[in-house]
Amino acid sequence: MSHLISANVIKESGIQFGTSGARGLVEQFTSDVCAAFTHAFISSLQNQFEFSQVAIAIDNRPSSPAMAQACAKAVQQLGLEVVYYGVVPTPALAYVSMQDNIPCIMVTGSHIPFDRNGLKFYRPDGEINKADEQAILNATVEFEAITDLPILIASDKAASEYIERYTSLFDSQMLAGKRIGIYEHSSAGRELYAPMFEVLGAEVVALERSDEFVPIDTEAVSDADKQKAQNWSKEYKLDFIFSTDGDGDRPLVADENGDWLRGDILGLLCADAMNIKALAVPVSCNTAIESCERFNLVTRTKIGSPYVIAEFEELAKKYNSVAGFEANGGFLLGSDTLVNNKEIKALPTRDAVLPALMLLGLAKEKPIYELVSSLPQRFTHSDRIQNFATEKSLAILNYATTHPNEFLAKLGLVNVKVKKIDITDGLRVTLSNDDTIHFRPSGNAPELRCYAESCYLNSALSLVETSLSKIQLI
């Protein structure tokens, strides 16, 4: 029997951790690589936690079932029991595992193209941190090469407990009279959302389910998806459209007019509705979060849920209601709190359902578009260049940091100067007219992301479009 060392297998695969777990090409995630990550992950926990089970779930990518089987085989090699939940949203897996006090592994590449995939790891107390990632990469666990894959039979426990988590907070007629469209595509939660909204009284219209994987990015919504939402809203007379990314941890919601909301605006409204006192949000989020003056404290972090979660510990020292969210809309509940005088347990990982339901609760009193327009009007936009080498991105941003005004000129921004530079994560430049432009290489794929913010939507759109077209020529 061939024996392997986890650190060697992982290193040779070329897979590294990004902002949301280990990501790479499908061909890199061989059975032995999946097993190496699993052995290393479990090894990193065994001095801190006692457990006899490990939970596993997947998204709808064609490569995910075999990867889950390889992870399961590694768990079995260690004499532990596998609890398999099949296709469910990442937050559903994380939630049920935290309640059962066991670790879990989610096989998902989230929104990245289907030729890539990934693994997300959760300790019994929640999402792993950056120190845990290094422990996994550096672990030297000896294990047997994978020669056969087990048959996995899915339990519905994660799905049912996730639905109950939210439906138990609200009256069964909360959504009575509402027509809600669910853009299903290939989302991992597409079997759960209709029952969830229907239990709360809504009439649900299923939209565009796909048998092929669709890489929806809630931070860079395509023009085609923008038009689809507006068309659906008119055709089906919808009050709301709900969708998510591939693994169901980032929401995508549209108002009564079929206009998609920015994720950070959705997060702001959700946090306000929940009476959250202290927030941790990434540096890329809309500055309306501070200027709306609805929170006692807002702290800014690097981009990525591990950084937001890491900040919760500090916030919890002074505040008893703590949360965070990202520009992609994923909402992270950092403390147990009350909704409608009912307790909801903390879930410190990205979730798509909670912000959608809290927004719908607010919409009983006022239309969604009015809720949005009541906020300070700072408009954000983002997009990305795909298949753009990370090394090239870093070289450009290094030049921009040392020669900022020359960099602006190369982008065609000749009528403004640099007011402030922030290198918390990538390069964020505040301009003399108070617009901001932020460049950041993706941590998950060879992409360069661009975020912009302005008092005018057209200015934000133009900043991103012009900058991404010009930066490719530098």
N, C-alpha and C positions, 0 to 999 in steps of 0.2 A: 504494500500500500504506500503510495507516495505521500510524503509529509511536507507541508509548506509552512512558511513563516508569514504571518499577517502583514507585517510592515513591508516585507520584500514584495509580496504580491500587490499590495496597494501602490507602492512606489512605481513598480514596473508598469502598472496599468495607466499611469499618467493622470489619474483622477484626483482632484483636490476638492476641498470644501469651498463653496461660494457663500453668498449671503443667505441661502436657503438650503443647506445640506450639501451632500456630495453630488456633483453633477458631471456628466460626461457623455460621450457617444455611446449608443447602445452596444456597439461592438467591444467597447472597453469593459462593460459590465458582464464579464463572463461569470459562470457559476462560481468559480474559485475566487474571483474578485468580490462578488457579493458575500460569499462565505467569510472571506478575510475581514471585510468591514464588520460583519455580524459578530464574529469572534472577538475582534478588537473592541467593539462597542460593549459587549457583555462583560469582557474582562475589565474594562474601565469602571464598571459599576459595582463589581462584586465585593469590593472593600467598603462600599458606602451603603448598599441596600441589600435586603434579603428578599428573594423572589424565586418562584419555581415555574413561572410562566413568562412568555414573551409574546406580545400581540403584534400582528402583521396585517397590513391592509394595502390596497393598490388603487391606482387610478385606471383610466380606460385605455392607456397606451398598449399597443399590441405586444410590447416587450415586457410589460410589468408582471404578468403571471409567472413566467419562468424565473424572473429575478426574485419574486416572492418565494418560489419553491426552493431556490438555492439558499436564501436567507433562512427559511424554515429548516432545511436540512442541517445547516450549521447549528441552529438552536437545538435540534434533536441530538446532534453529536455531543452536546454538552449535558445531555440528560435532562433538559428542560422541556416543558410542554409548550407547544405552539397553539396560540389562540388566533384563528384566522377570521377576519371580518370581510374579506372580499373587497368589492369596490365600494368605498365610502369616502366622504370628504376627510381630509387630514384632521381638521378640528374634531370630528366625530371620533376618530381613532384616539387622538390625544386625550379627549375628555374621558372616555370610558376607561382608558388605561390609567389615568390619574386617579379616578375613583376606585379602581381595583388595585392601585399601588403597585403596578408592574410597568416595566419598560416596554416600548413599542418601536416598530420600524415601519415607516410609510414609504412604499415604492412609488415615486412620482418624480416627474420632471417639471411639474407645475405648468407654466405657460410656454416653455421652450419647445422647439420643433420636435416632431415625433421620432426623428432619428437620434434623439438624445433622451436620456432618462436620469434618474437620480434616486438617492436614499435620504430620508429625513429620520433623525433619531430623537427619541424622547426618553428621558429618565422617568422613574416613577413619580417624580415631583415636577415634571414638565420638560420643555425643550432644552436640549443641550446648549452649553455656552461655548465660547471660543477656546477656553482651556480644555473642555471635554473633546473638542475637535482635534486638538493637538495630541491629546492622550490616545485617541483612536488611531491617528496616523502613526504614532510612535510605538504603539504596542507591538510586542514581539511574541505573539501567540502561535504555538505550533498546532496545526490541524491537518486532518486528512483531506486530500483532494476530493472534490465532489464527483462521484461516479454515477449517482442516480438521484432523481428528484422525487420527493414525496407527493402524493395526491392530497390536495387541501380542500376541505369542505368548509364553506363559509357559515358563520353564525350571524344572525341579524341583531345581536345585542347592541352593537355600537350604533347602528342606524336608529333603533327604537329609542335608546337612551338619549341620543342627540335630539331627536324630535321632541321627546318629553321635556328635555331641558328648557326648550323655548315655549312650547305650547302651554306648559303649566304656568307660565307667567301672566298670561293674558286671558281675558274673557273669550268664550267660544264664539261670540259674535263680534269680536273686535274688527274683523275685516268684512262684515256683512255688507253687501251692496258694492263691494270692490271687484273689479275685473283685473286680474293680475296675469300678465304674460310671463311665461318662464322660457327664456332662451336656453334650451337644454344642451345643444351641440354635443360635446363628448364629456361634459362635466362629470366628475366622480359623484356628485350629489344629485344627479338628475332624477333618480328614483325616489328621493326623499322630499324634494321641495314641494311638489304638488300636494301630497298628503298633508304636509305641514301647514301650508297656506289654507287648504280646504278645511282642516280641523278648526281654524280660526274664522271660518265663515266666508272665505273668498270664493269667487268663481275663477277657476284657473284655465288659461289657454296655453297649451303646449306649443312651443315654437321651435322649428328647425332642429330636430334631433339628428345627429350624424352618426353613421356607423364607422366613419373614419375619424381619427383624432384631429381635433381643431385646436391649434395653439393660441387661445385667447389671452391677450396681454391687457389687463385692466388699466395699465398705465399708458398704453399706446393704442387706444382704440382706433381701429381702421375706419376710413371714410365709408367703406361698405357697411360696416356694422352700425355706424352712426345713421346712415340712411335707412337701414333695415328697421331700426328701432322707431324712427319717425313714421315709417310706412305701417308697421305693425300697430302702433298706437292709434292711428287713424282707422285702419281697416277693422280692427277688433274692438275699438272704443275702449282702450285700456286706461286704467288709472295708474298703472305702475308696471314696470318690466324688471324682472329679476334674473340675473345670471351670475356666473362666477368664472374664474379661471379653471384650468384643467383639474386641479385637486381640491377645489371648493373651499379655499381659505381666503380668497380675495373676491369681494363682491363687485358686481357691475350692475348699477340700478339706473333706471330712467324715470323721469317724472311724467306728469300727465300729458305732456307734449311729445314724449318720446325722446327727450334730450337726456343723454347720459350725464350723471353727476360725476364730478371729480372725486376720487376716493378720499382725499383729505377733507373735502367739504362734507361728505357723508359722515366721516369719522367725527368731525367737529359737532355736527348736529346730534349724532348718537351720544357722544360724551356729555353734551349739554342736557339732553333729555334724561340721562341717567344721574345727573347731578354730580358728576365726577369733579373732584377738587384739584387733582394734580395730574398732569399729562406728561408723557415722554413721547416725542415725535422726532422723526429723522429731519435732518437739516433741509431736505428737499421739499418739505411740506409748506403749504400756503401760510403766509404771515398773518392772514385773517384770524388764525387760531389765537395769536396774542392780541391783536388789535380789537377783537370782539369783546374782550374783557369779561369773559364768562367763566374763567378758571383762575384759581388762586395762584397756580404755578404751572409754567410750561417750560420743559427743558428740551434741548435739541441734542440729537445723537447722530452718530454715523448711520448710514442706510443699512437696514437689515434687522430683522426681528431680534436676533441675539443682543444687539446693542440697545434696543428699546427695552427688552426684558431686563437686562443688566441694570438699567436705571431704576426699575421698580423698587429694588431693595432700598435705595437711598430715599425715594419719594415716600415709601411706607413708614419711614422713621418719623415723619411729620404729619402725614395725611392718612386718613382711613379709607378714602376712596381714590383709587389709583387706576389709570388705564393708559393706553397708548394706541396709536394707529399709524399707518403708513400712507404715502401718497397713492399706493395701489389699492387702498380701501380696507385692507385687512385690519380688523379691530382686535386689540389684545386687552383682555380684562385682567388687571393686576391684583385685584382684591375682591373678596366676597362683597356683594352689595345687594341692595334691595331694588326691585322693580315692581311697582304696584303692591308694595308691602310684602312681597314674596322674595325670599333669598335666592340669588343666583350665585353659584360658586365661581370663583376665579378661574379663568382659562387663559393663562399667559402664552398664547400662541395665536397666530392670525386666524380670524374667523369671519365668515361672510354673512351669516344669518342674523346675528345680533344687531348690527347696524341697520340692516334692512327693516327688521321688525320695529326697532325704535323709531325709525323715520316714519314708518306707516302709522305708528301711534301718534306722532306729532301731526301727521296729515289728516287726522280726524278733525282737527281744529282749524287748519289752514292748509291750502294747497302746497305741494312740495315746491313748486317754482317760487312761491311767495316766501317760503321759509329760507330758500337759498338767497333770494334777492334782499332779504332783511339783513344779511351779513355784510361786513365791510367788503366792498367790491374790489378784490384783488383776484385777477384771473391768472390761472396757470395752464400751461400746456407742456406736453413732453412727447418725445419721439426718439427714435434710435436709428443708428446705422448698423445693419446686420452684416455679419462676415467681415468685421473690421478688427484686425489683429490687436490684441491687448497691448502688445509692445509698441505699436504705432500710436495708440491712444495715449499711453503713458509718456512717450517722447513729446507729443504735441502739448500735453498738459504741463510738462516740465518747462517747455519753452514759454507757454502762456503765463506760468507763474512768475517767471523771471523777467518777462517782457510783456506785461499785461496790456499796455496801450498799443504796442505794435501788433499784438495778437488781435485786439479789437479791430484795428485797421484792416487786417487780413480777412476778417469776417465781414468787412464792409460797413462796420459801425463807426462811422467817421465823425458823427455829430455828438458823441458822448465820450466821457472819460471814465476811468475807473475810480469809484468812490471807496470801495472796500473789497478785500479778498478774503475768502474763507476756504481753508483747505481741510476742513473736518473730514470730508469724504469727496475726493475728486477736487474740482475747482469750481467754486461758486463766487461769481463776480457781481457785486452791486454797482450799478452804473450811476452816473451823475444825475440821471432823471428818476432814480429810485427803482427802475426796472432791475430784475436780476436774471442772470443766465448761469446755468450750472451744468458742467460737463462731468461725466463719471463713466469710466469703463465698467461694464457689467461684471459682477462677480461670478456669474453662472455660465456665460457664453461669450464668444468673441463679438461683442457689441459695444458701441459707444452710445450712451444715453445723453440726451440733452433735455434739461428742464428750464422753463422760463416763467417769469411772473411779471405782471404789469397791471396797471389800473385799467387797461383796455384789452379786451380779448384779442382783437386783431393784432395788437402789438406783441402779445405773447405768442400767437401763432406765427407771426412774421419772424420773430427772434429765433424760434426753433427751426423753422424752414430754411431761413437764410443761413444760419450758423452751420447746420448740418450739411448744406450743400457746399458752403465755402471751406469747411474744415477738411473735407476730403481732398482739397487741392493744396493743402499746406504740406 
